[in-house]
Amino acid sequence: SPQRPQIEYGGAVILPGGNVTARAGEIATVTCTARYGNPPPLIK
């Protein structure tokens, strides 16, 4: 069965309600992962 989507930043899972902080001008890469999901997760 599909797992719940989760947001990851820098290899760490961001808990629901958590924040990601980046300095002005810095590029922050976040990913949304969920195993066995169809369709795959998407960040808008």
C-alpha positions as CSV (number, residue, x, y, z in Angstrom):
1,S,0.0,0.0,0.0
2,P,1.2,3.6,-0.6
3,Q,3.0,5.4,2.1
4,R,2.1,8.9,3.1
5,P,4.0,11.7,1.3
6,Q,6.7,13.4,3.2
7,I,8.8,16.5,2.6
8,E,12.6,16.1,2.8
9,Y,15.2,18.8,3.0
10,G,19.0,18.1,3.2
11,G,18.3,14.4,3.7
12,A,16.1,15.0,6.8
13,V,12.3,14.6,7.0
14,I,10.4,17.8,7.7
15,L,7.6,16.9,10.1
16,P,4.0,18.2,9.4
17,G,3.8,21.9,10.4
18,G,7.6,22.1,10.3
19,N,9.5,24.9,8.5
20,V,12.4,25.1,6.1
21,T,14.6,28.1,6.5
22,A,17.0,29.4,3.8
23,R,19.1,32.6,3.7
24,A,18.2,35.3,1.1
25,G,19.6,34.3,-2.3
26,E,20.2,30.7,-1.2
27,I,18.7,27.9,-3.2
28,A,16.9,25.4,-1.0
29,T,16.0,22.0,-2.6
30,V,13.1,20.2,-1.0
31,T,11.7,16.9,-2.2
32,C,8.4,15.2,-1.7
33,T,8.6,11.4,-1.4
34,A,6.1,8.6,-1.0
35,R,6.9,5.0,-1.7
36,Y,4.5,2.9,-3.8
37,G,2.3,5.9,-4.7
38,N,0.6,6.1,-8.1
39,P,0.6,8.8,-9.3
40,P,3.9,9.9,-7.8
41,P,3.9,12.8,-5.3
42,L,4.2,16.4,-6.6
43,I,5.0,19.7,-5.1
44,K,3.2,22.7,-6.5
